[in-house]
């Protein structure tokens, strides 16, 4: 019985990891092609990690192996690859069904967009703080000698 439970858990965990990895790859591809990321000289991998982390916090499911979370990863990946699909209208309709409604799809897209904007802001703030820390401080004035 324990072996069966362990095997089931392992299969579920590996499947969850694969779904999350596919989502991470789709986000990374988006970041590599995003003009704002290029304009601000932001590392696409750093940005993708941030976006995946923030969007995951607002996805259904409690933990990465949760079946609802795995489904969310698959749906978000499909949403990000919509423009690359052979029949975008058909894929959009499938996404509406997969997410449960047009509103749920819009909410997911909003979650992704908000996460991306928050990450851009956070990464720019990080780089500004690093630049400020690297700037040499003006030398303290020495007291006049008599």
DSSP file (Angstrom, degrees, kcal/mol; ACC not computed):
  #  RESIDUE AA STRUCTURE BP1 BP2  ACC     N-H-->O    O-->H-N    N-H-->O    O-->H-N    TCO  KAPPA ALPHA  PHI   PSI    X-CA   Y-CA   Z-CA
    1    1 A X     >        0   0    0      0, 0.0     4,-2.2     0, 0.0     5,-0.2   0.000 360.0 360.0 360.0 -42.6    0.0    0.0    0.0
    2    2 A X  H  >  +     0   0    0      1,-0.2     4,-2.6     2,-0.2     5,-0.2   0.887 360.0  52.1 -64.6 -38.7    2.8    2.4    0.9
    3    3 A X  H  > S+     0   0    0      2,-0.2     4,-2.7     1,-0.2    -1,-0.2   0.913 109.0  49.5 -64.6 -42.0    4.6    1.6   -2.4
    4    4 A X  H  > S+     0   0    0      2,-0.2     4,-2.4     1,-0.2    -1,-0.2   0.905 112.2  48.2 -63.0 -42.2    1.4    2.4   -4.4
    5    5 A X  H  X S+     0   0    0     -4,-2.2     4,-2.5     2,-0.2    -2,-0.2   0.908 112.5  48.8 -64.8 -42.5    1.0    5.7   -2.5
    6    6 A X  H  X S+     0   0    0     -4,-2.6     4,-2.6     2,-0.2    -2,-0.2   0.906 112.1  48.4 -64.3 -42.8    4.6    6.6   -3.1
    7    7 A X  H  X S+     0   0    0     -4,-2.7     4,-2.4     2,-0.2    -2,-0.2   0.913 112.5  48.6 -64.3 -43.1    4.4    5.8   -6.8
    8    8 A X  H  X S+     0   0    0     -4,-2.4     4,-2.3     2,-0.2    -2,-0.2   0.926 113.0  47.3 -63.0 -44.8    1.2    7.8   -7.2
    9    9 A X  H  X S+     0   0    0     -4,-2.5     4,-2.6     2,-0.2    -2,-0.2   0.908 111.8  50.7 -63.9 -42.1    2.7   10.8   -5.3
   10   10 A X  H  X S+     0   0    0     -4,-2.6     4,-2.6     2,-0.2     5,-0.2   0.914 111.0  48.2 -62.4 -43.7    5.9   10.6   -7.4
   11   11 A X  H  X S+     0   0    0     -4,-2.4     4,-2.1     2,-0.2    -1,-0.2   0.909 112.8  48.6 -63.4 -42.5    4.0   10.5  -10.7
   12   12 A X  H  X S+     0   0    0     -4,-2.3     4,-2.2    -5,-0.2    -2,-0.2   0.916 112.5  48.5 -63.1 -44.1    1.9   13.4   -9.6
   13   13 A X  H  X S+     0   0    0     -4,-2.6     4,-2.4     2,-0.2    -2,-0.2   0.916 111.6  48.6 -63.9 -45.1    5.0   15.4   -8.5
   14   14 A X  H  X S+     0   0    0     -4,-2.6     4,-2.2     1,-0.2    -1,-0.2   0.888 111.5  50.3 -63.6 -39.0    6.8   14.7  -11.8
   15   15 A X  H  X S+     0   0    0     -4,-2.1     4,-2.4    -5,-0.2    -1,-0.2   0.909 110.2  50.0 -64.6 -42.1    3.7   15.8  -13.8
   16   16 A X  H  X S+     0   0    0     -4,-2.2     4,-2.4     1,-0.2    -2,-0.2   0.903 110.3  50.4 -63.4 -41.5    3.4   19.0  -11.8
   17   17 A X  H  X S+     0   0    0     -4,-2.4     4,-2.7     1,-0.2    -1,-0.2   0.902 110.1  50.1 -63.8 -40.6    7.1   19.8  -12.4
   18   18 A X  H  X S+     0   0    0     -4,-2.2     4,-2.2     2,-0.2    -2,-0.2   0.921 111.4  48.2 -64.5 -43.4    6.7   19.2  -16.1
   19   19 A X  H  X S+     0   0    0     -4,-2.4     4,-1.9     1,-0.2    -2,-0.2   0.913 113.9  46.5 -63.2 -42.7    3.7   21.5  -16.3
   20   20 A X  H  X S+     0   0    0     -4,-2.4     4,-2.8     2,-0.2    -2,-0.2   0.903 110.8  52.6 -67.2 -40.0    5.4   24.2  -14.3
   21   21 A X  H  X S+     0   0    0     -4,-2.7     4,-2.4     2,-0.2    -2,-0.2   0.894 108.6  50.1 -62.7 -39.8    8.6   23.8  -16.5
   22   22 A X  H  X S+     0   0    0     -4,-2.2     4,-2.2     2,-0.2    -1,-0.2   0.904 111.7  48.5 -64.8 -39.7    6.5   24.2  -19.7
   23   23 A X  H  X S+     0   0    0     -4,-1.9     4,-2.5     2,-0.2    -2,-0.2   0.926 110.4  51.0 -64.6 -44.6    4.9   27.4  -18.2
   24   24 A X  H  X S+     0   0    0     -4,-2.8     4,-2.6     1,-0.2    -2,-0.2   0.900 110.5  49.7 -59.7 -41.2    8.3   28.7  -17.2
   25   25 A X  H  X S+     0   0    0     -4,-2.4     4,-2.4     2,-0.2    -1,-0.2   0.905 110.1  50.0 -64.2 -41.7    9.6   28.1  -20.7
   26   26 A X  H  X S+     0   0    0     -4,-2.2     4,-1.9     2,-0.2    -2,-0.2   0.902 112.5  47.3 -64.3 -40.5    6.6   29.9  -22.3
   27   27 A X  H  X S+     0   0    0     -4,-2.5     4,-2.5     2,-0.2    -2,-0.2   0.920 110.4  52.4 -66.4 -43.4    7.1   32.9  -19.9
   28   28 A X  H  X S+     0   0    0     -4,-2.6     4,-2.3     1,-0.2    -2,-0.2   0.909 108.4  50.6 -59.6 -42.7   10.8   33.0  -20.7
   29   29 A X  H  X S+     0   0    0     -4,-2.4     4,-1.2     1,-0.2    -1,-0.2   0.903 110.3  50.2 -61.1 -40.7   10.1   33.1  -24.5
   30   30 A X  H  X S+     0   0    0     -4,-1.9     4,-0.8     1,-0.2     3,-0.4   0.918 110.7  49.5 -62.4 -43.0    7.6   35.9  -23.9
   31   31 A X  H  < S+     0   0    0     -4,-2.5     3,-0.5     1,-0.2    -2,-0.2   0.863 106.1  55.8 -66.7 -36.6   10.3   37.8  -21.9
   32   32 A X  H  < S+     0   0    0     -4,-2.3    -1,-0.2     1,-0.2    -2,-0.2   0.816 115.0  39.5 -64.6 -29.4   12.9   37.4  -24.6
   33   33 A X  H  < S+     0   0    0     -4,-1.2     2,-0.4    -3,-0.4    -1,-0.2   0.496  88.4 112.2 -98.1  -5.4   10.5   38.9  -27.1
   34   34 A X     X  -     0   0    0     -4,-0.8     4,-1.6    -3,-0.5     3,-0.2  -0.562  57.6-151.1 -76.5 123.9    9.1   41.7  -24.9
   35   35 A X  H  > S+     0   0    0     -2,-0.4     4,-3.0     1,-0.2     5,-0.2   0.888  93.9  55.1 -62.8 -41.8   10.3   45.1  -26.0
   36   36 A X  H  > S+     0   0    0      1,-0.2     4,-2.2     2,-0.2    -1,-0.2   0.879 106.0  52.6 -61.3 -37.1   10.2   46.7  -22.5
   37   37 A X  H  4>S+     0   0    0      1,-0.2     5,-2.5     2,-0.2    -1,-0.2   0.907 113.1  43.9 -64.5 -41.8   12.5   44.0  -21.2
   38   38 A X  H ><5S+     0   0    0     -4,-1.6     3,-1.1     3,-0.2    -2,-0.2   0.912 112.0  52.9 -68.7 -43.0   14.9   44.7  -24.0
   39   39 A X  H 3<5S+     0   0    0     -4,-3.0    -2,-0.2     1,-0.3    -1,-0.2   0.872 113.9  41.9 -62.4 -37.9   14.6   48.5  -23.6
   40   40 A X  T 3<5S-     0   0    0     -4,-2.2    -1,-0.3    -5,-0.2    -2,-0.2   0.369 109.2-123.2 -90.7   5.3   15.4   48.4  -19.9
   41   41 A X  T < 5 +     0   0    0     -3,-1.1     2,-0.4     1,-0.2    -3,-0.2   0.903  50.7 166.7  53.5  46.1   18.2   45.8  -20.3
   42   42 A X      < -     0   0    0     -5,-2.5     2,-0.4    -6,-0.2    -1,-0.2  -0.756  44.1-111.5 -92.6 137.1   16.5   43.4  -18.0
   43   43 A X     >  -     0   0    0     -2,-0.4     4,-2.2     1,-0.2     5,-0.2  -0.546  23.2-143.9 -66.6 119.5   17.7   39.8  -17.9
   44   44 A X  H  > S+     0   0    0     -2,-0.4     4,-2.8     1,-0.2     5,-0.2   0.856  97.7  52.4 -56.7 -38.0   14.9   37.7  -19.4
   45   45 A X  H  > S+     0   0    0      2,-0.2     4,-2.4     1,-0.2    -1,-0.2   0.916 109.6  48.4 -66.5 -41.7   15.5   34.8  -17.1
   46   46 A X  H  > S+     0   0    0     -3,-0.2     4,-1.8     1,-0.2    -2,-0.2   0.917 114.4  46.7 -61.8 -43.5   15.3   37.0  -14.0
   47   47 A X  H  X S+     0   0    0     -4,-2.2     4,-2.6     2,-0.2    -2,-0.2   0.911 110.9  51.4 -65.4 -43.6   12.1   38.5  -15.2
   48   48 A X  H  X S+     0   0    0     -4,-2.8     4,-2.7     1,-0.2     5,-0.2   0.906 108.1  52.4 -62.1 -42.0   10.6   35.2  -16.1
   49   49 A X  H  X S+     0   0    0     -4,-2.4     4,-2.2     1,-0.2    -1,-0.2   0.916 111.3  47.4 -59.9 -42.7   11.4   33.8  -12.6
   50   50 A X  H  X S+     0   0    0     -4,-1.8     4,-2.6     2,-0.2     5,-0.2   0.933 112.9  47.5 -64.2 -47.0    9.7   36.8  -11.1
   51   51 A X  H  X S+     0   0    0     -4,-2.6     4,-2.9     2,-0.2     5,-0.3   0.911 111.9  49.7 -63.5 -43.6    6.6   36.6  -13.3
   52   52 A X  H  X S+     0   0    0     -4,-2.7     4,-2.2     1,-0.2    -1,-0.2   0.928 112.2  49.0 -61.4 -44.1    6.2   32.8  -12.7
   53   53 A X  H  X S+     0   0    0     -4,-2.2     4,-1.2    -5,-0.2    -2,-0.2   0.938 115.3  42.6 -61.7 -47.5    6.5   33.4   -9.0
   54   54 A X  H  X S+     0   0    0     -4,-2.6     4,-0.7     1,-0.2     3,-0.3   0.918 115.3  47.5 -68.8 -43.0    3.9   36.2   -8.9
   55   55 A X  H >< S+     0   0    0     -4,-2.9     3,-1.1     1,-0.2    -1,-0.2   0.893 107.4  58.0 -66.0 -36.4    1.4   34.6  -11.2
   56   56 A X  H >< S+     0   0    0     -4,-2.2     3,-1.3    -5,-0.3    -1,-0.2   0.845  97.5  61.5 -61.3 -33.6    1.6   31.3   -9.3
   57   57 A X  H 3< S+     0   0    0     -4,-1.2    -1,-0.3    -3,-0.3    -2,-0.2   0.779 109.3  41.9 -64.3 -25.4    0.5   33.0   -6.1
   58   58 A X  T << S+     0   0    0     -3,-1.1    -1,-0.3    -4,-0.7     2,-0.2   0.231  94.1 103.4-107.3  12.7   -2.8   33.9   -7.8
   59   59 A X  S <  S-     0   0    0     -3,-1.3    10,-0.1    -4,-0.2     9,-0.0  -0.569  81.6 -94.6 -89.1 157.9   -3.4   30.6   -9.5
   60   60 A X  S    S+     0   0    0      8,-0.2    12,-0.2    -2,-0.2    -1,-0.1  -0.316  86.4  58.8 -64.0 156.0   -5.9   28.0   -8.3
   61   61 A X  S    S-     0   0    0      7,-0.1    -2,-0.1     1,-0.1     3,-0.1   0.055  74.3-117.5  99.5 150.7   -4.5   25.3   -6.1
   62   62 A X  S    S+     0   0    0      1,-0.2     2,-0.3    -2,-0.0    -1,-0.1   0.827  89.6  11.5 -91.9 -36.1   -2.6   25.3   -2.9
   63   63 A X  S >  S-     0   0    0      1,-0.0     3,-2.0     0, 0.0     6,-0.3  -0.907  85.3 -95.1-141.5 164.3    0.7   23.8   -3.8
   64   64 A X  T 3  S+     0   0    0     -2,-0.3   -44,-0.1     1,-0.3    -1,-0.0   0.786 121.3  51.7 -56.2 -31.3    2.5   22.9   -7.1
   65   65 A X  T 3  S+     0   0    0      4,-0.1    -1,-0.3     5,-0.1     2,-0.1   0.517  80.3 117.6 -84.4  -4.0    1.3   19.3   -7.1
   66   66 A X  S X> S-     0   0    0     -3,-2.0     4,-2.4     1,-0.1     3,-0.5  -0.431  70.8-131.7 -62.8 130.9   -2.3   20.3   -6.7
   67   67 A X  H 3> S+     0   0    0      1,-0.2     4,-2.2     2,-0.2     5,-0.2   0.845 108.2  54.2 -55.7 -34.6   -4.3   19.1   -9.7
   68   68 A X  H 3> S+     0   0    0      2,-0.2     4,-2.0     1,-0.2    -1,-0.2   0.889 109.1  47.9 -66.0 -37.8   -5.9   22.5  -10.0
   69   69 A X  H <> S+     0   0    0     -3,-0.5     4,-2.6    -6,-0.3    -2,-0.2   0.892 109.9  52.0 -68.7 -40.1   -2.5   24.2  -10.1
   70   70 A X  H  X S+     0   0    0     -4,-2.4     4,-2.1     1,-0.2    -2,-0.2   0.918 110.9  47.9 -62.3 -42.4   -1.2   21.7  -12.7
   71   71 A X  H  X S+     0   0    0     -4,-2.2     4,-2.7    -5,-0.2    -1,-0.2   0.901 110.1  52.8 -63.0 -41.0   -4.3   22.5  -14.8
   72   72 A X  H  X S+     0   0    0     -4,-2.0     4,-3.0     2,-0.2     5,-0.3   0.918 107.3  51.4 -62.1 -43.9   -3.6   26.2  -14.3
   73   73 A X  H  X S+     0   0    0     -4,-2.6     4,-2.2     1,-0.2    -1,-0.2   0.926 112.2  46.7 -58.5 -44.6    0.0   25.9  -15.5
   74   74 A X  H  X S+     0   0    0     -4,-2.1     4,-2.3     2,-0.2    -2,-0.2   0.922 114.3  47.2 -63.8 -43.1   -1.2   24.1  -18.6
   75   75 A X  H  X S+     0   0    0     -4,-2.7     4,-2.4     2,-0.2    -2,-0.2   0.908 112.0  48.8 -66.7 -42.0   -3.9   26.7  -19.3
   76   76 A X  H  X S+     0   0    0     -4,-3.0     4,-2.4     2,-0.2    -1,-0.2   0.901 110.9  51.5 -63.9 -40.0   -1.6   29.6  -18.7
   77   77 A X  H  X S+     0   0    0     -4,-2.2     4,-1.4    -5,-0.3    -2,-0.2   0.932 111.1  47.1 -61.3 -45.2    1.0   28.0  -21.1
   78   78 A X  H  < S+     0   0    0     -4,-2.3    -2,-0.2     1,-0.2    -1,-0.2   0.883 110.5  53.5 -63.2 -38.8   -1.7   27.6  -23.7
   79   79 A X  H >< S+     0   0    0     -4,-2.4     3,-1.2     1,-0.2     4,-0.3   0.904 108.3  49.3 -62.7 -42.1   -2.8   31.2  -23.2
   80   80 A X  H 3< S+     0   0    0     -4,-2.4     3,-0.3     1,-0.3    -1,-0.2   0.772 112.0  48.8 -69.6 -25.1    0.8   32.5  -23.7
   81   81 A X  T >X S+     0   0    0     -4,-1.4     3,-1.0     1,-0.2     4,-0.5   0.259  78.8 109.0 -96.9  11.9    1.1   30.5  -26.9
   82   82 A X  G X4 S+     0   0    0     -3,-1.2     3,-1.5     1,-0.3    -1,-0.2   0.904  75.8  51.0 -55.4 -47.3   -2.2   31.6  -28.4
   83   83 A X  G 34 S+     0   0    0     -3,-0.3    -1,-0.3    -4,-0.3     5,-0.1   0.711 108.0  54.3 -69.4 -17.4   -0.7   33.8  -31.1
   84   84 A X  G <4 S+     0   0    0     -3,-1.0    -1,-0.3    -4,-0.1    -2,-0.2   0.500  86.1 109.3 -89.5  -4.8    1.5   30.9  -32.2
   85   85 A X  S << S-     0   0    0     -3,-1.5     3,-0.5    -4,-0.5    -3,-0.0  -0.331  74.2-128.0 -74.5 155.6   -1.4   28.6  -32.7
   86   86 A X  S    S+     0   0    0      1,-0.3     2,-0.4     2,-0.1    -1,-0.1   0.852 105.6  27.3 -69.9 -35.3   -2.5   27.5  -36.2
   87   87 A X     >  -     0   0    0      1,-0.1     4,-2.4     2,-0.0    -1,-0.3  -0.766  69.5-179.3-129.9  85.7   -6.1   28.5  -35.5
   88   88 A X  H  > S+     0   0    0     -3,-0.5     4,-2.7    -2,-0.4     5,-0.2   0.834  81.8  54.6 -57.5 -35.6   -6.2   31.3  -32.8
   89   89 A X  H  > S+     0   0    0      2,-0.2     4,-2.2     1,-0.2    -1,-0.2   0.934 110.7  44.9 -64.0 -44.7  -10.0   31.5  -32.8
   90   90 A X  H  > S+     0   0    0     -3,-0.2     4,-2.3     2,-0.2    -2,-0.2   0.920 114.6  49.0 -64.1 -43.4  -10.4   27.8  -32.0
   91   91 A X  H  X S+     0   0    0     -4,-2.4     4,-2.5     2,-0.2    -2,-0.2   0.887 109.2  52.9 -64.1 -39.3   -7.6   28.0  -29.4
   92   92 A X  H  X S+     0   0    0     -4,-2.7     4,-2.2     2,-0.2    -1,-0.2   0.907 109.7  48.5 -62.7 -42.1   -9.3   31.0  -27.8
   93   93 A X  H  X S+     0   0    0     -4,-2.2     4,-2.0     2,-0.2    -2,-0.2   0.903 111.0  50.6 -64.3 -40.8  -12.6   29.1  -27.6
   94   94 A X  H  X S+     0   0    0     -4,-2.3     4,-3.2     1,-0.2    -2,-0.2   0.901 109.0  52.2 -62.3 -40.1  -10.7   26.2  -26.1
   95   95 A X  H  X S+     0   0    0     -4,-2.5     4,-2.9     2,-0.2     5,-0.3   0.903 106.2  53.2 -63.4 -41.0   -9.1   28.5  -23.5
   96   96 A X  H  X S+     0   0    0     -4,-2.2     4,-1.0     1,-0.2    -1,-0.2   0.918 114.2  42.9 -59.3 -42.2  -12.5   29.9  -22.6
   97   97 A X  H  < S+     0   0    0     -4,-2.0    -2,-0.2     2,-0.2    -1,-0.2   0.913 113.5  51.5 -68.7 -43.1  -13.7   26.3  -22.0
   98   98 A X  H  < S+     0   0    0     -4,-3.2    -2,-0.2     1,-0.2    -1,-0.2   0.899 114.7  42.0 -62.5 -41.7  -10.5   25.3  -20.2
   99   99 A X  H  < S-     0   0    0     -4,-2.9    -1,-0.2    -5,-0.2    -2,-0.2   0.673 115.0-117.3 -79.9 -16.8  -10.6   28.3  -17.8
  100  100 A X  S  < S+     0   0    0     -4,-1.0     2,-0.3    -5,-0.3    -3,-0.1   0.065  80.6  11.6 105.5 -24.9  -14.4   27.8  -17.3
  101  101 A X  S  > S-     0   0    0     -6,-0.2     4,-1.8    -5,-0.2     5,-0.1  -0.973  78.0-101.5-170.1 166.7  -15.6   31.1  -18.8
  102  102 A X  H  > S+     0   0    0     -2,-0.3     4,-2.5     1,-0.2     5,-0.2   0.867 121.7  54.5 -65.6 -35.8  -14.5   34.2  -20.7
  103  103 A X  H  > S+     0   0    0      2,-0.2     4,-2.6     1,-0.2    -1,-0.2   0.907 106.3  50.2 -65.8 -41.4  -14.2   36.1  -17.5
  104  104 A X  H  > S+     0   0    0      2,-0.2     4,-2.1     1,-0.2    -1,-0.2   0.883 111.1  49.7 -64.6 -37.6  -11.9   33.5  -15.9
  105  105 A X  H  X S+     0   0    0     -4,-1.8     4,-2.5     2,-0.2    -2,-0.2   0.922 111.3  48.7 -64.4 -44.8   -9.7   33.7  -19.0
  106  106 A X  H  X S+     0   0    0     -4,-2.5     4,-2.5     1,-0.2    -2,-0.2   0.892 110.2  52.0 -62.3 -39.6   -9.7   37.5  -18.7
  107  107 A X  H  X S+     0   0    0     -4,-2.6     4,-2.5     2,-0.2    -1,-0.2   0.900 109.7  49.2 -63.2 -40.7   -8.8   37.2  -15.0
  108  108 A X  H  X S+     0   0    0     -4,-2.1     4,-2.2     2,-0.2    -2,-0.2   0.913 111.7  48.2 -65.2 -42.5   -5.9   34.9  -15.8
  109  109 A X  H  X S+     0   0    0     -4,-2.5     4,-2.7     1,-0.2    -2,-0.2   0.900 111.8  50.4 -64.2 -40.1   -4.6   37.2  -18.5
  110  110 A X  H  X S+     0   0    0     -4,-2.5     4,-3.0     2,-0.2     5,-0.3   0.902 108.2  52.8 -63.3 -42.0   -5.0   40.1  -16.0
  111  111 A X  H  X S+     0   0    0     -4,-2.5     4,-2.2     2,-0.2    -2,-0.2   0.923 111.9  45.9 -58.6 -45.7   -3.0   38.1  -13.4
  112  112 A X  H  X S+     0   0    0     -4,-2.2     4,-2.3     2,-0.2    -2,-0.2   0.934 114.8  46.5 -64.0 -47.1   -0.2   37.6  -15.9
  113  113 A X  H  X S+     0   0    0     -4,-2.7     4,-2.5     2,-0.2    -2,-0.2   0.921 113.4  48.0 -64.5 -45.1   -0.1   41.2  -17.1
  114  114 A X  H  X S+     0   0    0     -4,-3.0     4,-2.7     1,-0.2     5,-0.2   0.905 111.7  51.0 -62.1 -41.2   -0.2   42.6  -13.6
  115  115 A X  H  X S+     0   0    0     -4,-2.2     4,-2.2    -5,-0.3    -1,-0.2   0.911 110.1  49.8 -62.5 -41.9    2.6   40.2  -12.5
  116  116 A X  H  X S+     0   0    0     -4,-2.3     4,-2.4     2,-0.2    -2,-0.2   0.920 112.4  46.6 -63.6 -44.0    4.7   41.3  -15.5
  117  117 A X  H  X S+     0   0    0     -4,-2.5     4,-2.3     2,-0.2    -2,-0.2   0.906 112.8  49.8 -66.3 -41.1    4.2   45.0  -14.7
  118  118 A X  H  X S+     0   0    0     -4,-2.7     4,-2.5     1,-0.2    -1,-0.2   0.882 111.7  49.2 -64.0 -37.6    5.0   44.5  -11.0
  119  119 A X  H  X S+     0   0    0     -4,-2.2     4,-3.0    -5,-0.2     5,-0.3   0.905 108.6  51.8 -69.7 -41.3    8.1   42.5  -11.9
  120  120 A X  H  X S+     0   0    0     -4,-2.4     4,-2.4     1,-0.2     5,-0.2   0.950 112.8  46.6 -58.3 -47.4    9.3   45.2  -14.3
  121  121 A X  H  X S+     0   0    0     -4,-2.3     4,-2.3     1,-0.2    -2,-0.2   0.926 114.2  47.0 -59.9 -46.7    8.9   47.8  -11.6
  122  122 A X  H  X S+     0   0    0     -4,-2.5     4,-2.4     1,-0.2    -2,-0.2   0.902 112.7  48.3 -64.5 -42.1   10.6   45.6   -9.0
  123  123 A X  H  X S+     0   0    0     -4,-3.0     4,-2.3     2,-0.2    -1,-0.2   0.891 111.7  49.6 -68.7 -38.5   13.5   44.8  -11.2
  124  124 A X  H  X S+     0   0    0     -4,-2.4     4,-2.3    -5,-0.3    -1,-0.2   0.919 111.1  49.8 -64.9 -42.3   14.0   48.4  -12.2
  125  125 A X  H  X S+     0   0    0     -4,-2.3     4,-2.5    -5,-0.2    -2,-0.2   0.914 109.7  52.2 -61.5 -42.0   14.0   49.5   -8.6
  126  126 A X  H  X S+     0   0    0     -4,-2.4     4,-2.4     1,-0.2    -2,-0.2   0.935 110.7  46.7 -58.1 -47.5   16.5   46.7   -7.8
  127  127 A X  H  X S+     0   0    0     -4,-2.3     4,-2.3     1,-0.2    -1,-0.2   0.862 111.7  50.9 -67.3 -34.9   18.9   48.0  -10.5
  128  128 A X  H  X S+     0   0    0     -4,-2.3     4,-2.3     2,-0.2    -1,-0.2   0.904 110.9  48.8 -67.6 -40.2   18.5   51.6   -9.4
  129  129 A X  H  X S+     0   0    0     -4,-2.5     4,-2.0     2,-0.2    -2,-0.2   0.898 112.1  49.0 -65.0 -40.5   19.3   50.6   -5.8
  130  130 A X  H  X S+     0   0    0     -4,-2.4     4,-1.5     2,-0.2    -2,-0.2   0.910 111.5  49.2 -64.7 -41.8   22.3   48.7   -6.9
  131  131 A X  H  X S+     0   0    0     -4,-2.3     4,-1.1     1,-0.2    -2,-0.2   0.897 111.2  49.7 -64.4 -40.2   23.5   51.6   -9.0
  132  132 A X  H  < S+     0   0    0     -4,-2.3     3,-0.2     1,-0.2    -1,-0.2   0.871 109.6  51.4 -66.7 -36.2   23.0   54.0   -6.1
  133  133 A X  H  < S+     0   0    0     -4,-2.0    -1,-0.2     1,-0.2    -2,-0.2   0.805 109.5  50.8 -70.3 -28.8   25.0   51.7   -3.8
  134  134 A X  H  < S+     0   0    0     -4,-1.5    -1,-0.2    -5,-0.1    -2,-0.2   0.699  85.5 104.2 -82.3 -20.2   27.9   51.5   -6.3
  135  135 A X  S  < S-     0   0    0     -4,-1.1     2,-0.2    -3,-0.2    -3,-0.0  -0.384  81.0-112.4 -63.8 135.5   28.1   55.3   -6.7
  136  136 A X        -     0   0    0     -2,-0.1     2,-0.3     1,-0.1    -1,-0.1  -0.462  28.7-125.9 -69.4 139.7   31.1   56.7   -4.9
  137  137 A X        -     0   0    0     -2,-0.2     3,-0.1     1,-0.1    -1,-0.1  -0.616  32.8 -97.8 -83.4 144.7   30.2   58.8   -1.9
  138  138 A X        -     0   0    0     -2,-0.3    -1,-0.1     1,-0.1     3,-0.1  -0.352  46.6-102.6 -62.6 140.8   31.7   62.3   -1.9
  139  139 A X        -     0   0    0      1,-0.1     2,-0.2    -3,-0.0    -1,-0.1  -0.343  38.3-108.4 -63.9 141.0   34.8   62.5    0.3
  140  140 A X        -     0   0    0      1,-0.1     2,-0.2    -3,-0.1    -1,-0.1  -0.488  39.0-105.3 -70.4 140.8   34.2   64.0    3.7
  141  141 A X        -     0   0    0     -2,-0.2     2,-0.2     1,-0.1    -1,-0.1  -0.449  32.4-128.4 -68.6 134.5   35.7   67.5    4.0
  142  142 A X        -     0   0    0     -2,-0.2     3,-0.1     1,-0.1    -1,-0.1  -0.579  29.9-101.1 -81.3 146.8   38.8   67.5    6.1
  143  143 A X        -     0   0    0     -2,-0.2    -1,-0.1     1,-0.1     0, 0.0  -0.402  47.9 -96.0 -65.4 143.8   38.9   70.1    8.9
  144  144 A X        -     0   0    0      1,-0.1     2,-0.4    -2,-0.1    -1,-0.1  -0.312  36.9-126.1 -63.0 141.8   41.1   73.1    8.0
  145  145 A X              0   0    0      1,-0.1    -1,-0.1    -3,-0.1    -3,-0.0  -0.722 360.0 360.0 -90.2 138.1   44.6   73.0    9.2
  146  146 A X              0   0    0     -2,-0.4    -1,-0.1     0, 0.0    -2,-0.0   0.399 360.0 360.0 -97.8 360.0   45.9   75.9   11.3
